[in-house]
Amino acid sequence: QKEVEQNSGPLSVPEGAIASLNCTYSDRGSQSFFWYRQYSGKSPELIMSIYSNGDKEDGRFTAQLNKASQYVSLLIRDSQPSDSATYLCAVRSIYNFNKFYFGSGTKLNVKP
Amino acid sequence: DAGVIQSPRHEVTEMGQEVTLRCKPISGHDYLFWYRQTMMRGLELLIYFNNNVPIDDSGMPEDRFSAKMPNASFSTLKIQPSEPRDSAVYFCASSRGGTFFGQGTRLTVV
């Protein structure tokens, strides 16, 4: 079992809709979770981090964490074509503070 | 700061040849990471350094891979000999708190 699992997509949503991206992780003791956005041919860039159960909002982005169910999600409200990218979920190792496990990413397409 | 700088951006080489990828981290960052990204395996950590010292190389796939960080502003990842299955995008990242990725080197081994 991989440490971090994501549906590869593509996930297609119309412009203005809410895009919901999901991620599950295997290590129940994990404490730190991150969402990266990666445009085609570009490097990953950090957009959100979350450490506590519940929701964390930053502009149009909301990260949700449920440690009991071992899943993390990212909601993008009012989706824009510029949000079209691959979204990577990352989980920090509980044994090594500097080691992160990445999911394979979910490709999001926002259609005008 | 210009960010993490990697070179070359693209590399095409023949199987069996030596390949060297280069990275200049962000000044002041004390951690440097080398990742490999493929469609099949996603983003994998190969090795990371702290203050120029290799800390964890458990992700290095084989002895054909080696990495060095001779000083705080430069690191290399070498593959010798290269094989077609090494074809991937290799990212260097540096960190002091937050992690920032370079633009990557797309390696194609034919």
Backbone of each chain as ProteinMPNN parsed JSONL, in Angstrom:
{"seq_chain_A": "QKEVEQNSGPLSVPEGAIASLNCTYSDRGSQSFFWYRQYSGKSPELIMSIYSNGDKEDGRFTAQLNKASQYVSLLIRDSQPSDSATYLCAVRSIYNFNKFYFGSGTKLNVKP", "coords_chain_A": {"N_chain_A": [[0.846, -1.185, 0.0], [0.568, 2.19, -0.88], [1.923, 5.133, 0.658], [0.51, 7.496, 0.347], [-2.453, 8.135, -1.323], [-4.098, 9.071, -4.284], [-6.765, 9.873, -6.507], [-6.163, 9.711, -9.899], [-7.536, 11.127, -11.804], [-8.609, 12.515, -15.002], [-10.227, 15.226, -13.283], [-12.988, 16.931, -14.13], [-14.476, 20.081, -14.115], [-16.973, 22.628, -14.43], [-16.353, 26.1, -15.082], [-16.524, 28.23, -12.28], [-17.68, 26.404, -10.602], [-17.445, 24.203, -7.691], [-14.499, 22.536, -7.023], [-13.492, 19.398, -5.894], [-10.992, 17.733, -4.33], [-9.421, 14.755, -3.377], [-7.612, 12.799, -0.919], [-5.997, 10.055, 0.533], [-4.271, 8.6, 3.304], [-1.827, 6.352, 4.68], [-0.521, 6.076, 7.155], [-1.491, 6.198, 10.352], [-0.53, 7.821, 12.349], [0.272, 10.202, 11.227], [0.797, 13.736, 11.033], [1.077, 16.109, 9.638], [0.114, 17.82, 6.737], [-0.072, 18.525, 3.268], [-0.868, 20.492, 0.399], [0.017, 20.672, -2.941], [0.299, 22.489, -5.973], [0.708, 21.818, -9.369], [1.517, 22.978, -12.395], [1.407, 22.021, -15.827], [4.455, 20.869, -16.952], [5.823, 22.366, -15.141], [7.181, 23.157, -11.843], [6.253, 21.757, -8.628], [4.234, 23.736, -6.427], [3.663, 24.999, -3.213], [0.446, 25.266, -1.841], [-1.316, 24.962, 0.293], [-1.298, 24.096, 3.762], [-2.058, 21.846, 6.408], [-2.783, 20.923, 9.741], [-4.427, 20.267, 11.812], [-7.479, 18.628, 12.737], [-10.417, 19.29, 10.827], [-11.422, 22.251, 9.064], [-9.502, 24.433, 6.974], [-9.2, 27.573, 5.705], [-8.218, 29.477, 2.858], [-8.533, 32.057, 1.029], [-9.94, 31.186, -2.013], [-9.505, 28.558, -1.533], [-9.957, 25.642, 0.439], [-8.777, 23.515, 2.833], [-9.357, 20.302, 4.131], [-9.295, 18.154, 6.889], [-9.415, 14.925, 8.192], [-8.516, 13.013, 10.573], [-9.276, 10.661, 11.808], [-10.476, 9.196, 9.811], [-8.478, 9.207, 8.048], [-8.103, 10.929, 5.825], [-7.568, 13.622, 3.557], [-8.697, 16.593, 2.11], [-9.105, 18.904, -0.602], [-10.782, 21.772, -1.369], [-11.81, 23.78, -4.003], [-13.216, 26.744, -4.512], [-15.434, 28.519, -6.734], [-14.165, 27.817, -9.205], [-11.6, 28.424, -11.587], [-10.442, 28.626, -14.995], [-7.687, 28.945, -14.836], [-7.031, 27.445, -12.666], [-6.637, 24.954, -13.554], [-4.661, 22.21, -13.374], [-2.301, 19.872, -11.969], [-2.852, 18.457, -8.843], [-1.09, 17.831, -5.988], [-0.979, 15.788, -3.179], [0.624, 15.772, -0.065], [2.276, 14.161, 2.611], [3.799, 14.456, 5.712], [6.434, 12.484, 6.964], [6.193, 10.542, 9.943], [8.414, 9.691, 11.163], [10.571, 11.03, 10.24], [11.201, 14.256, 10.095], [11.836, 15.74, 7.868], [11.1, 14.367, 5.666], [8.87, 13.725, 3.071], [5.938, 12.233, 1.844], [4.559, 11.875, -1.275], [1.487, 11.941, -3.083], [0.381, 10.642, -6.279], [-0.936, 12.567, -7.614], [-3.776, 14.519, -8.709], [-5.306, 15.335, -11.672], [-6.761, 18.304, -12.597], [-9.236, 19.748, -14.563], [-10.608, 22.722, -15.513], [-13.315, 23.862, -17.107], [-14.076, 26.463, -19.363]], "CA_chain_A": [[0.0, 0.0, 0.0], [1.322, 3.426, -0.932], [1.695, 5.983, 1.812], [-0.471, 8.52, -0.003], [-3.211, 7.725, -2.506], [-4.979, 10.053, -4.9], [-7.343, 9.525, -7.796], [-5.372, 10.431, -10.903], [-8.391, 11.972, -12.626], [-8.828, 13.921, -14.711], [-11.459, 15.734, -12.733], [-13.428, 18.062, -14.946], [-15.55, 20.882, -13.532], [-17.193, 23.874, -15.174], [-15.919, 27.345, -14.451], [-17.431, 28.719, -11.259], [-18.107, 25.308, -9.73], [-16.515, 23.787, -6.635], [-13.711, 21.333, -7.316], [-13.174, 18.667, -4.668], [-9.873, 16.814, -4.545], [-9.3, 13.925, -2.183], [-6.34, 12.128, -0.68], [-5.975, 9.221, 1.726], [-2.91, 8.258, 3.708], [-1.827, 5.05, 5.353], [0.042, 6.095, 8.497], [-2.462, 6.831, 11.244], [0.125, 8.806, 13.202], [0.678, 11.392, 10.476], [0.339, 14.979, 11.669], [1.241, 17.3, 8.797], [-0.412, 17.508, 5.409], [0.196, 19.647, 2.371], [-1.346, 20.428, -0.989], [0.836, 21.365, -3.933], [-0.242, 22.625, -7.323], [1.762, 21.685, -10.378], [1.11, 23.21, -13.773], [2.08, 21.141, -16.774], [5.823, 21.238, -17.281], [6.374, 23.248, -14.111], [7.498, 22.518, -10.579], [5.185, 21.867, -7.618], [4.259, 24.892, -5.543], [2.825, 24.783, -2.043], [-0.698, 26.158, -1.748], [-1.984, 24.857, 1.591], [-0.865, 23.104, 4.73], [-3.053, 21.668, 7.461], [-2.219, 20.079, 10.784], [-5.474, 19.923, 12.781], [-8.756, 18.193, 12.186], [-11.35, 20.355, 10.497], [-11.221, 23.014, 7.832], [-8.619, 25.603, 6.952], [-9.557, 28.328, 4.5], [-7.296, 30.494, 2.377], [-9.109, 32.557, -0.215], [-10.879, 30.234, -2.63], [-9.087, 27.205, -1.199], [-10.227, 25.112, 1.767], [-8.254, 22.179, 3.103], [-10.114, 19.609, 5.156], [-8.546, 17.029, 7.437], [-10.112, 13.998, 9.083], [-7.481, 12.056, 10.955], [-9.892, 9.376, 12.137], [-10.718, 8.505, 8.541], [-7.208, 9.274, 7.312], [-8.198, 11.568, 4.523], [-7.382, 15.063, 3.417], [-9.294, 17.045, 0.863], [-8.916, 20.305, -0.997], [-11.909, 22.331, -2.111], [-11.533, 25.031, -4.711], [-14.494, 27.401, -4.834], [-15.412, 29.409, -7.9], [-13.037, 27.337, -10.01], [-11.233, 29.195, -12.764], [-9.581, 27.87, -15.919], [-6.292, 29.022, -14.383], [-6.825, 26.421, -11.64], [-6.352, 23.68, -14.231], [-3.313, 21.785, -12.994], [-2.283, 18.644, -11.167], [-2.761, 18.779, -7.422], [-0.377, 16.783, -5.264], [-1.14, 15.711, -1.728], [1.864, 15.323, 0.565], [2.18, 13.876, 4.044], [5.123, 14.399, 6.346], [6.72, 11.248, 7.684], [6.205, 10.699, 11.388], [9.72, 9.245, 11.636], [11.6, 11.916, 9.711], [10.529, 15.552, 9.905], [12.16, 16.329, 6.573], [10.727, 13.454, 4.603], [7.473, 13.863, 2.685], [5.425, 11.276, 0.879], [3.647, 12.54, -2.203], [0.607, 11.178, -3.945], [0.687, 10.77, -7.709], [-1.583, 13.775, -8.102], [-5.057, 14.517, -9.427], [-5.347, 16.363, -12.713], [-8.012, 19.068, -12.612], [-9.54, 20.57, -15.732], [-11.72, 23.642, -15.317], [-13.757, 24.223, -18.456], [-14.732, 27.784, -19.427]], "C_chain_A": [[0.891, 1.248, 0.0], [0.955, 4.289, 0.262], [0.587, 6.999, 1.572], [-1.155, 8.118, -1.316], [-4.1, 8.863, -2.978], [-5.558, 9.461, -6.168], [-6.651, 10.372, -8.86], [-6.203, 11.365, -11.772], [-8.299, 11.595, -14.085], [-10.196, 14.206, -14.111], [-11.838, 16.971, -13.521], [-14.591, 18.772, -14.269], [-15.754, 22.125, -14.393], [-16.697, 25.072, -14.378], [-16.979, 27.828, -13.466], [-17.903, 27.656, -10.279], [-17.085, 25.069, -8.622], [-15.815, 22.501, -7.076], [-13.307, 20.701, -5.989], [-12.132, 17.599, -4.968], [-9.622, 16.052, -3.249], [-7.99, 13.163, -2.13], [-6.505, 11.272, 0.571], [-4.535, 8.848, 2.039], [-2.943, 7.039, 4.616], [-1.366, 5.111, 6.812], [-0.844, 6.899, 9.444], [-1.839, 7.914, 12.114], [0.535, 10.093, 12.51], [0.033, 12.645, 11.044], [0.318, 16.179, 10.727], [0.928, 16.956, 7.354], [-0.334, 18.751, 4.536], [-0.452, 19.401, 1.021], [-0.432, 21.283, -1.851], [0.074, 21.421, -5.246], [0.913, 22.556, -8.311], [1.153, 21.888, -11.759], [1.957, 22.341, -14.689], [3.456, 21.676, -17.13], [6.494, 22.14, -16.262], [6.652, 22.468, -12.833], [6.32, 22.634, -9.615], [5.354, 23.131, -6.785], [3.255, 24.665, -4.42], [1.668, 25.772, -2.028], [-1.382, 26.096, -0.387], [-1.248, 23.853, 2.464], [-1.933, 23.009, 5.799], [-2.532, 20.65, 8.459], [-3.281, 19.573, 11.768], [-6.73, 19.474, 12.066], [-9.657, 19.386, 11.91], [-10.977, 21.026, 9.199], [-10.227, 24.149, 8.043], [-8.844, 26.306, 5.628], [-8.483, 29.341, 4.159], [-7.817, 30.95, 1.025], [-10.128, 31.579, -0.771], [-10.586, 28.786, -2.261], [-9.472, 26.863, 0.247], [-9.643, 23.713, 1.865], [-9.059, 21.587, 4.247], [-9.335, 18.382, 5.592], [-9.432, 16.232, 8.375], [-9.137, 12.889, 9.432], [-8.08, 10.685, 11.282], [-10.12, 8.533, 10.886], [-9.501, 8.525, 7.632], [-7.403, 9.824, 5.906], [-8.048, 13.079, 4.656], [-8.044, 15.46, 2.109], [-8.983, 18.517, 0.633], [-10.125, 20.718, -1.816], [-11.468, 23.633, -2.755], [-12.871, 25.618, -5.121], [-14.32, 28.309, -6.03], [-14.227, 29.058, -8.812], [-12.851, 28.172, -11.27], [-10.4, 28.328, -13.713], [-8.112, 27.877, -15.498], [-5.993, 28.049, -13.243], [-6.513, 25.059, -12.256], [-4.887, 23.323, -14.035], [-3.428, 20.416, -12.352], [-2.042, 19.024, -9.721], [-2.186, 17.573, -6.674], [-0.647, 16.904, -3.771], [0.176, 15.188, -1.15], [1.652, 15.175, 2.069], [3.583, 13.782, 4.614], [5.274, 13.104, 7.101], [6.727, 11.501, 9.189], [7.571, 10.324, 11.965], [10.842, 10.201, 11.246], [10.942, 13.227, 9.324], [10.73, 16.102, 8.506], [11.784, 15.452, 5.397], [9.228, 13.556, 4.345], [7.12, 12.764, 1.692], [4.377, 11.98, 0.032], [2.727, 11.529, -2.869], [0.986, 11.421, -5.399], [-0.008, 11.967, -8.346], [-2.903, 13.531, -8.799], [-5.049, 15.665, -10.416], [-6.726, 16.999, -12.726], [-8.111, 19.877, -13.894], [-10.755, 21.433, -15.421], [-12.105, 24.182, -16.69], [-14.476, 25.563, -18.456], [-16.201, 27.653, -19.819]], "O_chain_A": [[1.841, 1.347, 0.777], [-0.146, 4.204, 0.805], [-0.179, 7.322, 2.479], [-0.485, 7.799, -2.298], [-4.764, 9.528, -2.183], [-4.919, 8.643, -6.829], [-6.563, 11.594, -8.736], [-5.669, 12.279, -12.401], [-7.944, 10.459, -14.397], [-11.18, 13.522, -14.394], [-11.086, 17.945, -13.567], [-15.577, 18.139, -13.892], [-14.811, 22.615, -15.014], [-16.637, 25.04, -13.149], [-18.171, 27.835, -13.771], [-18.467, 27.982, -9.235], [-16.003, 25.656, -8.618], [-16.456, 21.519, -7.449], [-12.839, 21.385, -5.078], [-12.366, 16.684, -5.757], [-9.613, 16.633, -2.163], [-7.347, 12.917, -3.15], [-7.089, 11.719, 1.558], [-3.688, 8.789, 1.147], [-3.961, 6.738, 5.24], [-1.78, 4.281, 7.621], [-0.931, 8.122, 9.345], [-2.533, 8.823, 12.568], [1.09, 10.986, 13.149], [-1.119, 12.628, 11.478], [-0.381, 17.159, 10.986], [1.398, 15.955, 6.814], [-0.508, 19.876, 5.005], [-0.57, 18.265, 0.562], [-0.148, 22.441, -1.544], [-0.692, 20.517, -5.581], [1.962, 23.165, -8.104], [0.369, 21.065, -12.23], [3.085, 21.976, -14.356], [3.59, 22.82, -17.562], [7.603, 22.624, -16.487], [6.39, 21.268, -12.754], [5.479, 23.519, -9.771], [6.472, 23.543, -6.478], [2.139, 24.199, -4.652], [1.874, 26.976, -2.182], [-1.972, 27.086, 0.045], [-0.655, 22.892, 1.974], [-2.636, 23.983, 6.068], [-1.922, 19.648, 8.086], [-3.069, 18.582, 12.467], [-7.007, 19.885, 10.939], [-9.663, 20.365, 12.657], [-10.304, 20.446, 8.347], [-10.127, 24.735, 9.121], [-8.698, 25.709, 4.561], [-7.908, 29.981, 5.04], [-7.572, 30.308, 0.003], [-11.068, 31.189, -0.078], [-11.336, 27.886, -2.637], [-9.331, 27.685, 1.153], [-9.978, 22.833, 1.072], [-9.401, 22.277, 5.207], [-8.782, 17.658, 4.764], [-10.111, 16.789, 9.239], [-8.959, 11.941, 8.668], [-7.439, 9.66, 11.049], [-9.972, 7.311, 10.91], [-9.509, 7.918, 6.561], [-6.926, 9.25, 4.927], [-8.347, 13.695, 5.678], [-7.956, 14.738, 1.116], [-8.647, 19.259, 1.557], [-10.451, 20.095, -2.826], [-10.832, 24.475, -2.122], [-13.573, 25.065, -5.968], [-13.228, 28.804, -6.312], [-13.402, 29.912, -9.136], [-13.815, 28.568, -11.926], [-9.727, 27.397, -13.27], [-7.38, 26.926, -15.772], [-4.831, 27.848, -12.89], [-6.162, 24.119, -11.542], [-3.992, 24.044, -14.476], [-4.523, 19.872, -12.21], [-1.147, 19.809, -9.409], [-2.721, 16.466, -6.725], [-0.553, 17.984, -3.189], [0.77, 14.26, -1.699], [0.946, 15.96, 2.7], [4.448, 13.105, 4.058], [4.357, 12.669, 7.798], [7.203, 12.537, 9.653], [7.851, 10.611, 13.129], [11.921, 10.188, 11.838], [10.21, 13.296, 8.336], [9.889, 16.849, 8.005], [12.116, 15.764, 4.254], [8.419, 13.484, 5.27], [7.913, 12.417, 0.816], [3.442, 12.594, 0.545], [3.132, 10.408, -3.179], [1.803, 12.288, -5.708], [0.294, 12.337, -9.48], [-3.124, 12.48, -9.4], [-4.816, 16.817, -10.052], [-7.737, 16.309, -12.853], [-7.184, 20.6, -14.261], [-11.821, 20.909, -15.099], [-11.321, 24.868, -17.346], [-15.38, 25.785, -17.651], [-16.904, 28.658, -19.921]]}, "seq_chain_B": "DAGVIQSPRHEVTEMGQEVTLRCKPISGHDYLFWYRQTMMRGLELLIYFNNNVPIDDSGMPEDRFSAKMPNASFSTLKIQPSEPRDSAVYFCASSRGGTFFGQGTRLTVV", "coords_chain_B": {"N_chain_B": [[15.694, 36.827, -4.504], [16.613, 34.306, -6.876], [15.412, 31.89, -6.718], [15.359, 28.262, -6.622], [17.771, 26.897, -8.663], [18.155, 24.917, -11.452], [20.12, 22.898, -13.625], [20.952, 20.941, -16.54], [17.917, 22.125, -18.204], [16.743, 20.358, -19.896], [17.721, 17.114, -20.878], [19.054, 14.866, -23.073], [20.217, 11.696, -23.56], [22.329, 8.926, -24.413], [21.837, 5.499, -23.644], [23.899, 4.141, -21.14], [25.624, 6.246, -20.949], [27.14, 8.777, -18.873], [25.384, 10.937, -16.709], [24.978, 14.161, -15.412], [23.322, 16.113, -13.16], [22.527, 19.372, -12.045], [22.302, 21.664, -9.281], [21.411, 24.682, -7.707], [20.76, 25.822, -4.635], [18.372, 27.909, -2.82], [19.758, 30.745, -1.359], [20.837, 30.542, 1.987], [19.137, 28.533, 2.696], [19.028, 25.489, 4.477], [18.486, 22.88, 3.948], [18.538, 20.472, 1.367], [17.0, 18.814, -1.276], [16.657, 16.022, -3.462], [14.43, 14.979, -5.878], [12.546, 12.635, -7.836], [10.335, 12.469, -10.544], [7.829, 10.587, -12.033], [5.289, 9.367, -14.256], [4.294, 6.929, -13.462], [5.186, 6.465, -10.819], [4.973, 8.797, -9.474], [6.028, 11.526, -7.403], [9.083, 11.112, -5.982], [11.251, 10.963, -3.211], [14.685, 11.082, -3.439], [17.182, 11.616, -2.154], [18.383, 13.549, 0.628], [20.007, 16.468, 1.937], [21.458, 18.027, 4.798], [22.784, 20.993, 5.789], [24.853, 20.526, 3.942], [25.502, 17.879, 4.355], [24.856, 14.516, 3.599], [21.829, 13.097, 4.601], [19.726, 11.244, 4.375], [19.634, 8.723, 2.209], [18.027, 6.763, 1.336], [16.195, 6.597, -0.675], [17.527, 6.492, -3.053], [17.767, 4.801, -6.023], [19.612, 2.881, -7.039], [23.061, 1.778, -7.064], [24.045, 3.114, -9.187], [23.303, 5.662, -9.016], [24.367, 8.709, -7.609], [24.967, 11.359, -5.294], [26.133, 14.618, -4.493], [27.136, 17.287, -2.325], [29.08, 19.704, -2.349], [29.342, 22.25, -1.304], [27.458, 24.913, 0.278], [26.026, 26.056, -1.761], [25.7, 24.479, -3.976], [24.873, 21.472, -5.638], [25.051, 18.14, -6.924], [23.604, 15.558, -8.895], [24.326, 12.444, -9.985], [24.217, 10.05, -12.551], [25.358, 6.994, -13.461], [26.15, 4.079, -15.079], [23.733, 5.51, -17.314], [20.297, 4.481, -17.84], [17.441, 3.585, -19.868], [15.165, 3.43, -18.19], [15.63, 5.35, -16.324], [14.648, 7.655, -17.237], [12.922, 10.574, -16.598], [11.529, 13.348, -14.728], [13.645, 15.288, -12.871], [13.741, 16.813, -9.809], [15.129, 19.387, -7.869], [15.026, 20.62, -4.592], [14.902, 23.138, -2.072], [15.036, 24.069, 1.391], [14.081, 26.011, 4.198], [12.33, 25.833, 6.567], [9.823, 26.444, 4.799], [9.404, 24.587, 1.729], [10.898, 24.81, -1.431], [10.751, 24.269, -4.851], [12.927, 23.63, -7.626], [12.892, 24.21, -11.213], [13.179, 21.837, -12.459], [14.76, 19.07, -14.19], [14.347, 17.589, -17.203], [14.95, 14.417, -18.042], [15.884, 12.297, -20.608], [16.62, 9.122, -21.559], [17.895, 7.335, -24.131]], "CA_chain_B": [[16.414, 35.586, -4.818], [16.12, 33.731, -8.12], [14.822, 30.595, -6.475], [16.224, 27.102, -6.828], [18.154, 26.871, -10.073], [18.622, 23.612, -11.901], [20.593, 22.804, -15.004], [20.222, 21.602, -17.607], [16.461, 21.959, -18.132], [16.449, 19.14, -20.652], [18.909, 16.33, -21.187], [18.819, 13.628, -23.823], [21.495, 10.992, -23.591], [22.234, 7.525, -24.82], [22.023, 4.497, -22.61], [25.283, 3.854, -20.826], [26.375, 7.471, -20.736], [27.053, 9.423, -17.559], [24.565, 12.147, -16.689], [25.131, 14.957, -14.198], [22.323, 17.158, -12.972], [23.08, 20.378, -11.135], [21.307, 22.417, -8.518], [21.833, 25.771, -6.831], [19.613, 26.084, -3.763], [18.154, 29.278, -2.384], [20.746, 31.142, -0.364], [20.351, 30.509, 3.359], [18.395, 27.294, 2.968], [19.966, 24.504, 4.998], [18.133, 21.55, 3.477], [18.438, 20.311, -0.082], [16.367, 17.542, -1.615], [16.541, 15.593, -4.857], [13.246, 14.171, -6.137], [12.328, 12.15, -9.202], [8.899, 12.376, -10.828], [7.39, 9.841, -13.202], [3.837, 9.147, -14.282], [3.948, 5.689, -12.762], [5.54, 6.444, -9.398], [4.763, 10.106, -8.865], [7.185, 12.274, -6.916], [9.786, 10.275, -5.005], [12.462, 11.541, -2.639], [15.867, 10.25, -3.664], [18.176, 11.882, -1.135], [18.4, 14.928, 1.065], [21.168, 16.955, 2.665], [21.297, 19.089, 5.776], [24.088, 21.653, 5.937], [25.775, 19.887, 2.997], [25.762, 16.503, 4.738], [23.746, 13.621, 3.229], [21.152, 12.597, 5.786], [18.902, 10.075, 4.063], [19.725, 8.368, 0.785], [17.301, 5.494, 1.187], [15.416, 6.62, -1.902], [18.382, 6.332, -4.238], [17.33, 3.494, -6.511], [20.689, 1.92, -7.266], [24.413, 2.342, -6.949], [24.337, 3.949, -10.356], [22.96, 7.025, -8.641], [25.139, 9.296, -6.522], [24.724, 12.791, -5.127], [27.112, 15.319, -3.682], [26.882, 18.697, -2.049], [30.398, 20.139, -1.889], [29.208, 23.479, -0.524], [26.065, 25.288, 0.547], [25.359, 26.657, -2.911], [25.793, 23.639, -5.156], [24.719, 20.032, -5.473], [24.941, 17.379, -8.157], [23.065, 14.203, -8.916], [24.976, 11.787, -11.111], [23.754, 8.704, -12.909], [26.385, 6.372, -14.279], [25.693, 4.457, -16.416], [22.289, 5.777, -17.397], [19.447, 3.486, -18.483], [16.158, 4.183, -20.302], [14.193, 3.547, -17.098], [15.955, 6.538, -15.539], [13.973, 8.798, -17.857], [12.014, 11.169, -15.617], [11.869, 14.726, -14.382], [14.359, 15.322, -11.594], [13.596, 18.102, -9.156], [15.878, 19.757, -6.689], [14.257, 21.526, -3.75], [15.609, 23.549, -0.872], [14.097, 24.378, 2.46], [14.39, 26.513, 5.539], [10.925, 26.038, 6.91], [9.069, 26.068, 3.612], [10.17, 23.898, 0.688], [10.745, 25.412, -2.748], [11.267, 23.396, -5.893], [13.444, 24.167, -8.87], [12.058, 23.969, -12.376], [13.33, 20.448, -12.869], [15.502, 18.636, -15.37], [13.687, 16.47, -17.881], [15.977, 13.514, -18.549], [15.459, 11.231, -21.503], [17.7, 8.207, -21.88], [17.445, 6.562, -25.3]], "C_chain_B": [[15.787, 34.95, -6.059], [15.431, 32.401, -7.909], [15.838, 29.491, -6.664], [16.509, 26.989, -8.329], [18.735, 25.513, -10.425], [19.133, 23.714, -13.341], [21.074, 21.393, -15.284], [18.714, 21.456, -17.42], [16.028, 20.691, -18.847], [17.768, 18.442, -20.955], [18.465, 15.077, -21.912], [20.161, 12.944, -23.966], [21.275, 9.547, -24.014], [22.481, 6.607, -23.626], [23.509, 4.205, -22.405], [26.125, 5.081, -20.559], [26.185, 7.981, -19.31], [26.246, 10.707, -17.685], [24.792, 12.863, -15.365], [24.121, 16.082, -14.194], [22.822, 18.096, -11.877], [21.99, 21.199, -10.475], [21.994, 23.486, -7.67], [20.649, 26.095, -5.938], [19.458, 27.57, -3.464], [19.142, 29.591, -1.259], [20.131, 31.152, 1.033], [19.554, 29.276, 3.712], [19.386, 26.212, 3.391], [19.615, 23.066, 4.634], [18.056, 21.562, 1.955], [17.96, 18.903, -0.377], [16.487, 17.286, -3.113], [15.339, 14.65, -4.96], [13.26, 13.717, -7.595], [10.822, 12.003, -9.403], [8.662, 11.62, -12.124], [5.883, 9.67, -13.137], [3.472, 7.96, -13.412], [4.125, 5.809, -11.253], [5.338, 7.786, -8.702], [6.075, 10.742, -8.46], [7.832, 11.489, -5.778], [11.021, 11.021, -4.505], [13.619, 10.577, -2.845], [16.86, 10.384, -2.514], [17.974, 13.297, -0.631], [19.615, 15.211, 1.93], [20.716, 17.99, 3.7], [22.675, 19.695, 6.013], [25.182, 20.906, 5.182], [26.06, 18.421, 3.305], [24.589, 15.623, 4.307], [23.143, 12.978, 4.467], [20.416, 11.293, 5.503], [18.979, 9.823, 2.568], [18.971, 7.083, 0.495], [16.456, 5.446, -0.083], [16.231, 6.487, -3.169], [18.177, 4.924, -4.773], [18.44, 2.453, -6.632], [22.032, 2.609, -7.076], [24.805, 3.189, -8.144], [24.073, 5.424, -10.061], [23.865, 7.487, -7.506], [24.862, 10.79, -6.476], [25.779, 13.375, -4.204], [26.647, 16.739, -3.418], [28.177, 19.263, -1.484], [30.375, 21.438, -1.096], [27.739, 23.872, -0.452], [25.316, 25.788, -0.678], [25.363, 25.759, -4.143], [25.628, 22.17, -4.792], [24.62, 19.391, -6.846], [24.302, 16.03, -7.896], [23.625, 13.548, -10.171], [24.397, 10.402, -11.306], [24.793, 8.115, -13.856], [26.409, 4.871, -14.057], [24.182, 4.678, -16.433], [21.562, 4.666, -18.167], [18.125, 4.144, -18.88], [15.159, 4.355, -19.164], [14.504, 4.693, -16.136], [15.268, 7.786, -16.1], [12.868, 9.3, -16.922], [12.314, 12.657, -15.544], [12.489, 14.697, -12.987], [14.262, 16.74, -11.032], [14.574, 18.213, -8.0], [14.998, 20.728, -5.904], [15.12, 21.935, -2.573], [14.605, 24.076, 0.142], [14.787, 25.03, 3.64], [13.024, 26.876, 6.116], [10.084, 25.57, 5.737], [9.977, 25.457, 2.551], [9.863, 24.513, -0.665], [11.457, 24.536, -3.773], [11.896, 24.209, -7.025], [12.539, 23.772, -10.021], [12.221, 22.566, -12.948], [14.227, 20.261, -14.082], [14.771, 17.446, -15.956], [14.761, 15.619, -18.545], [15.339, 12.44, -19.413], [16.679, 10.404, -21.858], [17.209, 7.281, -22.993], [18.39, 5.393, -25.559]], "O_chain_B": [[14.577, 35.042, -6.267], [14.905, 31.835, -8.867], [17.029, 29.749, -6.844], [15.591, 26.987, -9.149], [19.671, 25.028, -9.79], [18.642, 24.505, -14.147], [21.552, 20.711, -14.378], [18.284, 20.714, -16.537], [15.065, 20.036, -18.45], [18.782, 19.077, -21.245], [17.616, 14.326, -21.431], [21.128, 13.542, -24.438], [20.158, 9.032, -23.969], [23.249, 6.932, -22.721], [24.268, 4.045, -23.361], [27.22, 4.978, -20.005], [25.205, 7.658, -18.639], [26.403, 11.466, -18.642], [24.796, 12.229, -14.31], [24.074, 16.9, -15.113], [23.456, 17.667, -10.913], [20.91, 21.402, -11.029], [23.005, 23.237, -7.013], [19.632, 26.592, -6.422], [20.316, 28.38, -3.815], [19.328, 28.799, -0.335], [19.047, 31.698, 1.241], [19.316, 28.998, 4.887], [20.434, 26.03, 2.771], [20.353, 22.139, 4.969], [17.581, 22.518, 1.342], [18.449, 17.93, 0.196], [16.425, 18.211, -3.923], [15.242, 13.661, -4.234], [13.893, 14.328, -8.455], [10.12, 11.478, -8.538], [9.214, 11.958, -13.171], [5.28, 9.816, -12.074], [2.462, 7.982, -12.708], [3.299, 5.307, -10.491], [5.51, 7.897, -7.489], [7.107, 10.524, -9.094], [7.208, 11.235, -4.747], [11.745, 11.635, -5.289], [13.542, 9.406, -2.473], [17.324, 9.383, -1.967], [17.462, 14.153, -1.353], [20.173, 14.317, 2.566], [19.741, 18.716, 3.505], [23.615, 18.996, 6.391], [26.278, 20.682, 5.697], [26.806, 17.782, 2.563], [23.441, 15.944, 4.614], [23.852, 12.388, 5.282], [20.476, 10.353, 6.295], [18.463, 10.599, 1.764], [19.253, 6.398, -0.487], [16.049, 4.369, -0.517], [15.665, 6.381, -4.257], [18.391, 3.951, -4.049], [18.221, 1.273, -6.356], [22.126, 3.83, -6.948], [25.804, 3.906, -8.098], [24.556, 6.311, -10.764], [24.101, 6.744, -6.553], [24.56, 11.408, -7.496], [26.25, 12.726, -3.27], [25.872, 17.314, -4.183], [28.356, 19.3, -0.266], [31.281, 21.701, -0.304], [26.884, 23.226, -1.058], [24.093, 25.929, -0.639], [25.062, 26.223, -5.243], [26.16, 21.69, -3.791], [24.167, 20.012, -7.807], [24.443, 15.447, -6.821], [23.423, 14.038, -11.283], [24.124, 9.681, -10.346], [25.069, 8.672, -14.919], [26.668, 4.427, -12.938], [23.452, 4.083, -15.64], [22.142, 4.006, -19.029], [17.734, 5.152, -18.291], [14.387, 5.313, -19.162], [13.718, 4.971, -15.23], [15.314, 8.852, -15.486], [11.993, 8.537, -16.512], [13.224, 13.16, -16.203], [11.915, 14.145, -12.048], [14.642, 17.717, -11.677], [14.808, 17.258, -7.259], [14.306, 21.56, -6.491], [15.973, 21.168, -2.125], [13.489, 24.471, -0.197], [15.898, 24.67, 4.029], [12.622, 28.039, 6.149], [9.676, 24.409, 5.692], [11.166, 25.769, 2.481], [8.698, 24.716, -1.008], [12.602, 24.124, -3.585], [11.46, 25.318, -7.337], [11.539, 23.081, -9.827], [11.465, 22.164, -13.833], [14.421, 21.172, -14.886], [14.595, 16.422, -15.295], [15.404, 16.054, -19.5], [14.39, 11.769, -19.01], [17.658, 10.925, -22.394], [16.238, 6.544, -22.822], [18.18, 4.627, -26.5]]}, "name": "protein", "num_of_chains": 2, "seq": "QKEVEQNSGPLSVPEGAIASLNCTYSDRGSQSFFWYRQYSGKSPELIMSIYSNGDKEDGRFTAQLNKASQYVSLLIRDSQPSDSATYLCAVRSIYNFNKFYFGSGTKLNVKPDAGVIQSPRHEVTEMGQEVTLRCKPISGHDYLFWYRQTMMRGLELLIYFNNNVPIDDSGMPEDRFSAKMPNASFSTLKIQPSEPRDSAVYFCASSRGGTFFGQGTRLTVV"}
